[in-house]
Structure formats: structure tokens, C-alpha cells
Amino acid sequence: MVKSLLTLADVMPTGYHAARVADVKPGDKVVVIGDGAVGQCAVIAAKMRGASQIILMSRHEDRQQMALASGANAVVAERGEEGIAKVRNILGGGADVALECVGTEAAIDQALGVLHNGGRVGFVGVPHYDNRPLGSTFSQNIIIGGGSASVTTYDKQILLKAVLDGDINPGRVFTHTYFLDDINQAYQDMRDRKAIKSMLVMD
């Protein structure tokens, strides 16, 4: 439970924020773009809010399995138009919601591509772009929301109880544990995708 409580400082509220600003509702078909700690928590959040189908876009076996254990129904490894087509085929049309947890222009393109007209995007990946034209979504009637999460609000109102009651287990994103002396290795292993999230133990 310590690991799950640690996620409440950042990644779990951020994943939940994506689902909340996109107004994930019971029965929604949701696509999560990004298989890191925030994306994994977005899967949990979509499940909490009643999504009927959750697809994770991921190319990494360990992360795919983690998401499936957290409530995802399917995984799509392909990217670009091929990935969009596969998502639409699985869902029998476009998604109601896309949760963008990466922060690249390609991820936003993916999010917009998987939605049906009138769909909703929740983006929490810190943008590494500054030239994405909002006007490109006009003809789709897309609703877009995102930004940084109100961590303490979500924790107090929803997430702390969910962890303490054992309803969610976001702590599984901490896949590796390190002592403080090994902090550089902890960051390197996350960068190399050997670890999803590194936990530091203070001796």
C-alpha cells in the first residue's frame, strides 16, 4: 500500500485528471495513449469512472500486461494511421474519449484520430510542441481539456479512500526499487524503459 500511497503525490491524480476533464462516463469507450506511469493510472481512472472498453496504445509487453491487469480490455501496438484503423476496428467505430498521456504532437494526432465526431480529449502529457492548431478539430466537434492536476483535491475527495479501501492499486507502476545512492541508475532505467516508475528507499 505504501507504493499506492506514493502515487497519490503525482501520477495517479494526473491520470485521474485526464479522465475527469474528458468527462469519462459509465459505458464510454476510452483509448489511453501513453503506457508510462501516468498512462497506467489513466487506465485505472477510466475503469473507476465506468468505462465499458479501454484500449491502451503501447508497444511494450510488460506495460501492456500491467494495463490489462488494471482494467484495459485490449492493446494496440501500431501507430499512425495503422493504429487508428485498428482502434476503430476493435471499437466498431471511433472512441468516445482519448486520454493523451505523452505530450508529443504525434500523441495528440493519435488522440484526435481515434475519436468519433463529438468525442472528448483529456490531455495531461506536458506538451513538447507549441504549434498544434486548435482549428483542425473544428469539423469534428471535439471537446478538449487538460493541464496540470489538482492533486490534493482528487486525493481528498476520491483517490485516498479508493487506495485505503483496496479498490485500486496504482502502486504497481513502481516496478523497481533503489537506494538513494543509485538514483542516477533509477533515472536511467526509466529512460531506457527498464522501469516504469522507480521507487527510492531512504536508508
Phi and psi in degrees as GROMACS dihedral restraints (atoms count N, CA, C in turn):
[ dihedral_restraints ]
;  ai    aj    ak    al  type     phi  dphi    fc
    3     4     5     6     1   -56.8    20    10
    4     5     6     7     1   -42.8    20    10
    6     7     8     9     1   -62.1    20    10
    7     8     9    10     1   -43.3    20    10
    9    10    11    12     1   -64.7    20    10
   10    11    12    13     1   -39.2    20    10
   12    13    14    15     1   -64.0    20    10
   13    14    15    16     1   -36.5    20    10
   15    16    17    18     1   -62.9    20    10
   16    17    18    19     1   -35.1    20    10
   18    19    20    21     1   -64.9    20    10
   19    20    21    22     1   -21.1    20    10
   21    22    23    24     1   -69.9    20    10
   22    23    24    25     1   -11.2    20    10
   24    25    26    27     1   -77.9    20    10
   25    26    27    28     1   -16.0    20    10
   27    28    29    30     1  -159.6    20    10
   28    29    30    31     1   -73.8    20    10
   30    31    32    33     1   -69.4    20    10
   31    32    33    34     1   -37.4    20    10
   33    34    35    36     1   -68.8    20    10
   34    35    36    37     1   -46.6    20    10
   36    37    38    39     1   -62.0    20    10
   37    38    39    40     1   -32.2    20    10
   39    40    41    42     1   -68.6    20    10
   40    41    42    43     1   -45.1    20    10
   42    43    44    45     1   -61.4    20    10
   43    44    45    46     1   -39.2    20    10
   45    46    47    48     1   -66.3    20    10
   46    47    48    49     1   -37.5    20    10
   48    49    50    51     1   -59.6    20    10
   49    50    51    52     1   -42.0    20    10
   51    52    53    54     1   -58.0    20    10
   52    53    54    55     1   -44.7    20    10
   54    55    56    57     1   -69.0    20    10
   55    56    57    58     1   -36.5    20    10
   57    58    59    60     1   -71.8    20    10
   58    59    60    61     1   -46.2    20    10
   60    61    62    63     1   -67.5    20    10
   61    62    63    64     1   -25.3    20    10
   63    64    65    66     1   -87.1    20    10
   64    65    66    67     1     0.8    20    10
   66    67    68    69     1    54.9    20    10
   67    68    69    70     1    50.5    20    10
   69    70    71    72     1   -61.9    20    10
   70    71    72    73     1   126.7    20    10
   72    73    74    75     1  -121.9    20    10
   73    74    75    76     1   161.5    20    10
   75    76    77    78     1   -53.0    20    10
   76    77    78    79     1   131.4    20    10
   78    79    80    81     1    93.1    20    10
   79    80    81    82     1    -9.9    20    10
   81    82    83    84     1   -67.0    20    10
   82    83    84    85     1   148.6    20    10
   84    85    86    87     1   -98.5    20    10
   85    86    87    88     1   119.1    20    10
   87    88    89    90     1  -121.1    20    10
   88    89    90    91     1   138.0    20    10
   90    91    92    93     1  -116.1    20    10
   91    92    93    94     1   128.2    20    10
   93    94    95    96     1  -106.0    20    10
   94    95    96    97     1   125.1    20    10
   96    97    98    99     1  -109.2    20    10
   97    98    99   100     1   112.9    20    10
   99   100   101   102     1   118.7    20    10
  100   101   102   103     1   122.9    20    10
  102   103   104   105     1  -111.6    20    10
  103   104   105   106     1    16.1    20    10
  105   106   107   108     1   -77.3    20    10
  106   107   108   109     1  -165.2    20    10
  108   109   110   111     1   -60.5    20    10
  109   110   111   112     1   -41.6    20    10
  111   112   113   114     1   -68.3    20    10
  112   113   114   115     1   -42.8    20    10
  114   115   116   117     1   -61.5    20    10
  115   116   117   118     1   -41.3    20    10
  117   118   119   120     1   -60.9    20    10
  118   119   120   121     1   -40.5    20    10
  120   121   122   123     1   -71.9    20    10
  121   122   123   124     1   -29.2    20    10
  123   124   125   126     1   -65.9    20    10
  124   125   126   127     1   -35.7    20    10
  126   127   128   129     1   -60.3    20    10
  127   128   129   130     1   -47.9    20    10
  129   130   131   132     1   -58.6    20    10
  130   131   132   133     1   -44.0    20    10
  132   133   134   135     1   -65.3    20    10
  133   134   135   136     1   -41.8    20    10
  135   136   137   138     1   -62.3    20    10
  136   137   138   139     1   -39.8    20    10
  138   139   140   141     1   -64.8    20    10
  139   140   141   142     1   -43.3    20    10
  141   142   143   144     1   -56.8    20    10
  142   143   144   145     1   -37.9    20    10
  144   145   146   147     1   -88.4    20    10
  145   146   147   148     1     4.7    20    10
  147   148   149   150     1    96.3    20    10
  148   149   150   151     1    15.3    20    10
  150   151   152   153     1   -57.3    20    10
  151   152   153   154     1   139.2    20    10
  153   154   155   156     1   -87.1    20    10
  154   155   156   157     1   -30.3    20    10
  156   157   158   159     1  -136.8    20    10
  157   158   159   160     1   135.7    20    10
  159   160   161   162     1  -132.3    20    10
  160   161   162   163     1   122.2    20    10
  162   163   164   165     1  -112.3    20    10
  163   164   165   166     1   129.5    20    10
  165   166   167   168     1  -100.9    20    10
  166   167   168   169     1   130.6    20    10
  168   169   170   171     1   -92.0    20    10
  169   170   171   172     1   111.2    20    10
  171   172   173   174     1  -155.9    20    10
  172   173   174   175     1   146.4    20    10
  174   175   176   177     1  -115.3    20    10
  175   176   177   178     1    14.5    20    10
  177   178   179   180     1  -122.6    20    10
  178   179   180   181     1   121.5    20    10
  180   181   182   183     1   -56.6    20    10
  181   182   183   184     1   -45.1    20    10
  183   184   185   186     1   -64.5    20    10
  184   185   186   187     1   -36.9    20    10
  186   187   188   189     1   -74.5    20    10
  187   188   189   190     1   -34.8    20    10
  189   190   191   192     1   -61.4    20    10
  190   191   192   193     1   -46.7    20    10
  192   193   194   195     1   -64.1    20    10
  193   194   195   196     1   -37.2    20    10
  195   196   197   198     1   -63.5    20    10
  196   197   198   199     1   -44.5    20    10
  198   199   200   201     1   -64.6    20    10
  199   200   201   202     1   -40.3    20    10
  201   202   203   204     1   -63.0    20    10
  202   203   204   205     1   -36.6    20    10
  204   205   206   207     1   -69.4    20    10
  205   206   207   208     1   -23.1    20    10
  207   208   209   210     1   -92.6    20    10
  208   209   210   211     1    -4.3    20    10
  210   211   212   213     1   127.7    20    10
  211   212   213   214     1    -4.2    20    10
  213   214   215   216     1   -67.3    20    10
  214   215   216   217     1   148.5    20    10
  216   217   218   219     1   -99.7    20    10
  217   218   219   220     1   -23.1    20    10
  219   220   221   222     1  -156.2    20    10
  220   221   222   223     1   162.5    20    10
  222   223   224   225     1  -129.9    20    10
  223   224   225   226     1   139.0    20    10
  225   226   227   228     1  -123.3    20    10
  226   227   228   229     1   120.9    20    10
  228   229   230   231     1   -92.1    20    10
  229   230   231   232     1   -22.9    20    10
  231   232   233   234     1   -69.6    20    10
  232   233   234   235     1   158.1    20    10
  234   235   236   237     1  -122.9    20    10
  235   236   237   238     1   173.7    20    10
  237   238   239   240     1    62.0    20    10
  238   239   240   241     1  -149.4    20    10
  240   241   242   243     1   -62.5    20    10
  241   242   243   244     1   -33.3    20    10
  243   244   245   246     1   -64.7    20    10
  244   245   246   247     1   -42.9    20    10
  246   247   248   249     1   -65.8    20    10
  247   248   249   250     1   -42.0    20    10
  249   250   251   252     1   -60.7    20    10
  250   251   252   253     1   -45.2    20    10
  252   253   254   255     1   -63.3    20    10
  253   254   255   256     1   -38.6    20    10
  255   256   257   258     1   -68.3    20    10
  256   257   258   259     1   -41.3    20    10
  258   259   260   261     1   -60.0    20    10
  259   260   261   262     1   -47.4    20    10
  261   262   263   264     1   -63.4    20    10
  262   263   264   265     1   -34.4    20    10
  264   265   266   267     1   -67.3    20    10
  265   266   267   268     1   -43.2    20    10
  267   268   269   270     1   -63.5    20    10
  268   269   270   271     1   -41.3    20    10
  270   271   272   273     1   -85.9    20    10
  271   272   273   274     1    -9.1    20    10
  273   274   275   276     1    70.2    20    10
  274   275   276   277     1    32.1    20    10
  276   277   278   279     1   141.2    20    10
  277   278   279   280     1  -167.8    20    10
  279   280   281   282     1   -76.5    20    10
  280   281   282   283     1   164.0    20    10
  282   283   284   285     1   -81.5    20    10
  283   284   285   286     1   155.6    20    10
  285   286   287   288     1   -76.2    20    10
  286   287   288   289     1   -35.9    20    10
  288   289   290   291     1  -140.1    20    10
  289   290   291   292     1   141.5    20    10
  291   292   293   294     1  -123.5    20    10
  292   293   294   295     1   130.6    20    10
  294   295   296   297     1  -109.6    20    10
  295   296   297   298     1   111.3    20    10
  297   298   299   300     1   -98.1    20    10
  298   299   300   301     1   113.7    20    10
  300   301   302   303     1  -122.7    20    10
  301   302   303   304     1    32.7    20    10
  303   304   305   306     1  -118.5    20    10
  304   305   306   307     1   -58.5    20    10
  306   307   308   309     1   106.3    20    10
  307   308   309   310     1    12.2    20    10
  309   310   311   312     1  -107.3    20    10
  310   311   312   313     1   160.1    20    10
  312   313   314   315     1   -64.6    20    10
  313   314   315   316     1   -34.9    20    10
  315   316   317   318     1   -62.7    20    10
  316   317   318   319     1   -37.0    20    10
  318   319   320   321     1   -68.5    20    10
  319   320   321   322     1   -39.1    20    10
  321   322   323   324     1   -65.0    20    10
  322   323   324   325     1   -42.3    20    10
  324   325   326   327     1   -58.5    20    10
  325   326   327   328     1   -41.1    20    10
  327   328   329   330     1   -63.5    20    10
  328   329   330   331     1   -44.1    20    10
  330   331   332   333     1   -60.5    20    10
  331   332   333   334     1   -47.3    20    10
  333   334   335   336     1   -66.6    20    10
  334   335   336   337     1   -33.9    20    10
  336   337   338   339     1   -70.1    20    10
  337   338   339   340     1   -30.6    20    10
  339   340   341   342     1   -84.1    20    10
  340   341   342   343     1   -10.8    20    10
  342   343   344   345     1   -83.8    20    10
  343   344   345   346     1   148.3    20    10
  345   346   347   348     1   -81.7    20    10
  346   347   348   349     1   165.5    20    10
  348   349   350   351     1   -57.4    20    10
  349   350   351   352     1   135.0    20    10
  351   352   353   354     1    87.3    20    10
  352   353   354   355     1     6.0    20    10
  354   355   356   357     1   -73.4    20    10
  355   356   357   358     1   177.1    20    10
  357   358   359   360     1  -131.9    20    10
  358   359   360   361     1   138.9    20    10
  360   361   362   363     1  -114.9    20    10
  361   362   363   364     1   131.1    20    10
  363   364   365   366     1  -113.5    20    10
  364   365   366   367     1   116.0    20    10
  366   367   368   369     1  -116.9    20    10
  367   368   369   370     1   128.5    20    10
  369   370   371   372     1  -129.3    20    10
  370   371   372   373     1    -2.9    20    10
  372   373   374   375     1   -68.7    20    10
  373   374   375   376     1   126.5    20    10
  375   376   377   378     1   -62.0    20    10
  376   377   378   379     1   121.6    20    10
  378   379   380   381     1   -62.8    20    10
  379   380   381   382     1   131.2    20    10
  381   382   383   384     1  -107.6    20    10
  382   383   384   385     1    32.4    20    10
  384   385   386   387     1  -148.8    20    10
  385   386   387   388     1   160.1    20    10
  387   388   389   390     1  -141.5    20    10
  388   389   390   391     1    15.6    20    10
  390   391   392   393     1  -127.4    20    10
  391   392   393   394     1    24.4    20    10
  393   394   395   396     1   -81.3    20    10
  394   395   396   397     1   113.3    20    10
  396   397   398   399     1   -75.0    20    10
  397   398   399   400     1   120.7    20    10
  399   400   401   402     1   -64.8    20    10
  400   401   402   403     1   -28.8    20    10
  402   403   404   405     1   -60.6    20    10
  403   404   405   406     1   -20.6    20    10
  405   406   407   408     1   -67.7    20    10
  406   407   408   409     1   -15.2    20    10
  408   409   410   411     1   -94.4    20    10
  409   410   411   412     1    -4.6    20    10
  411   412   413   414     1   -56.6    20    10
  412   413   414   415     1   -47.5    20    10
  414   415   416   417     1   -71.8    20    10
  415   416   417   418     1   -14.8    20    10
  417   418   419   420     1   -91.9    20    10
  418   419   420   421     1    -8.4    20    10
  420   421   422   423     1    55.5    20    10
  421   422   423   424     1    42.1    20    10
  423   424   425   426     1   -79.2    20    10
  424   425   426   427     1   139.2    20    10
  426   427   428   429     1  -101.1    20    10
  427   428   429   430     1   127.7    20    10
  429   430   431   432     1  -124.7    20    10
  430   431   432   433     1   131.9    20    10
  432   433   434   435     1  -145.7    20    10
  433   434   435   436     1   154.8    20    10
  435   436   437   438     1   168.6    20    10
  436   437   438   439     1  -175.3    20    10
  438   439   440   441     1   131.6    20    10
  439   440   441   442     1  -164.5    20    10
  441   442   443   444     1   -78.5    20    10
  442   443   444   445     1   150.6    20    10
  444   445   446   447     1   -87.2    20    10
  445   446   447   448     1   147.8    20    10
  447   448   449   450     1   -86.1    20    10
  448   449   450   451     1    84.9    20    10
  450   451   452   453     1   -58.9    20    10
  451   452   453   454     1   -51.8    20    10
  453   454   455   456     1   -64.0    20    10
  454   455   456   457     1   -35.2    20    10
  456   457   458   459     1   -62.9    20    10
  457   458   459   460     1   -49.9    20    10
  459   460   461   462     1   -64.0    20    10
  460   461   462   463     1   -39.6    20    10
  462   463   464   465     1   -63.3    20    10
  463   464   465   466     1   -47.2    20    10
  465   466   467   468     1   -67.0    20    10
  466   467   468   469     1   -39.2    20    10
  468   469   470   471     1   -85.5    20    10
  469   470   471   472     1   -31.5    20    10
  471   472   473   474     1  -138.6    20    10
  472   473   474   475     1   -54.0    20    10
  474   475   476   477     1   -76.2    20    10
  475   476   477   478     1   -38.2    20    10
  477   478   479   480     1   -60.5    20    10
  478   479   480   481     1   -45.3    20    10
  480   481   482   483     1   -62.8    20    10
  481   482   483   484     1   -40.8    20    10
  483   484   485   486     1   -61.8    20    10
  484   485   486   487     1   -38.6    20    10
  486   487   488   489     1   -69.8    20    10
  487   488   489   490     1   -48.2    20    10
  489   490   491   492     1   -63.9    20    10
  490   491   492   493     1   -32.5    20    10
  492   493   494   495     1   -80.9    20    10
  493   494   495   496     1    -6.4    20    10
  495   496   497   498     1    77.3    20    10
  496   497   498   499     1    17.3    20    10
  498   499   500   501     1   -76.5    20    10
  499   500   501   502     1   -29.0    20    10
  501   502   503   504     1  -132.7    20    10
  502   503   504   505     1   155.3    20    10
  504   505   506   507     1  -133.9    20    10
  505   506   507   508     1    66.3    20    10
  507   508   509   510     1   -68.5    20    10
  508   509   510   511     1   -15.1    20    10
  510   511   512   513     1   -61.1    20    10
  511   512   513   514     1   -15.6    20    10
  513   514   515   516     1   -64.3    20    10
  514   515   516   517     1   -14.1    20    10
  516   517   518   519     1   -69.8    20    10
  517   518   519   520     1   -19.9    20    10
  519   520   521   522     1   -81.3    20    10
  520   521   522   523     1    93.2    20    10
  522   523   524   525     1   -91.4    20    10
  523   524   525   526     1   -17.0    20    10
  525   526   527   528     1  -137.9    20    10
  526   527   528   529     1   147.1    20    10
  528   529   530   531     1  -121.9    20    10
  529   530   531   532     1   138.0    20    10
  531   532   533   534     1  -136.7    20    10
  532   533   534   535     1   154.1    20    10
  534   535   536   537     1   -84.1    20    10
  535   536   537   538     1   160.7    20    10
  537   538   539   540     1   -57.8    20    10
  538   539   540   541     1   -35.0    20    10
  540   541   542   543     1   -61.6    20    10
  541   542   543   544     1   -20.7    20    10
  543   544   545   546     1  -102.4    20    10
  544   545   546   547     1    23.1    20    10
  546   547   548   549     1   -61.9    20    10
  547   548   549   550     1   -36.0    20    10
  549   550   551   552     1   -63.1    20    10
  550   551   552   553     1   -39.1    20    10
  552   553   554   555     1   -67.2    20    10
  553   554   555   556     1   -35.5    20    10
  555   556   557   558     1   -60.5    20    10
  556   557   558   559     1   -44.3    20    10
  558   559   560   561     1   -67.9    20    10
  559   560   561   562     1   -40.9    20    10
  561   562   563   564     1   -62.8    20    10
  562   563   564   565     1   -41.2    20    10
  564   565   566   567     1   -67.5    20    10
  565   566   567   568     1   -32.5    20    10
  567   568   569   570     1   -69.0    20    10
  568   569   570   571     1   -41.6    20    10
  570   571   572   573     1   -62.7    20    10
  571   572   573   574     1   -38.6    20    10
  573   574   575   576     1   -83.9    20    10
  574   575   576   577     1     3.8    20    10
  576   577   578   579     1    63.2    20    10
  577   578   579   580     1    25.4    20    10
  579   580   581   582     1   -81.5    20    10
  580   581   582   583     1   -30.6    20    10
  582   583   584   585     1  -120.7    20    10
  583   584   585   586     1   143.2    20    10
  585   586   587   588     1   -80.5    20    10
  586   587   588   589     1   -53.3    20    10
  588   589   590   591     1  -140.2    20    10
  589   590   591   592     1   133.4    20    10
  591   592   593   594     1   -95.7    20    10
  592   593   594   595     1   133.9    20    10
  594   595   596   597     1  -106.4    20    10
  595   596   597   598     1   131.8    20    10
  597   598   599   600     1   -98.0    20    10
  598   599   600   601     1   135.3    20    10
  600   601   602   603     1  -107.0    20    10
  601   602   603   604     1   124.8    20    10
  603   604   605   606     1   -89.1    20    10
  604   605   606   607     1   117.2    20    10
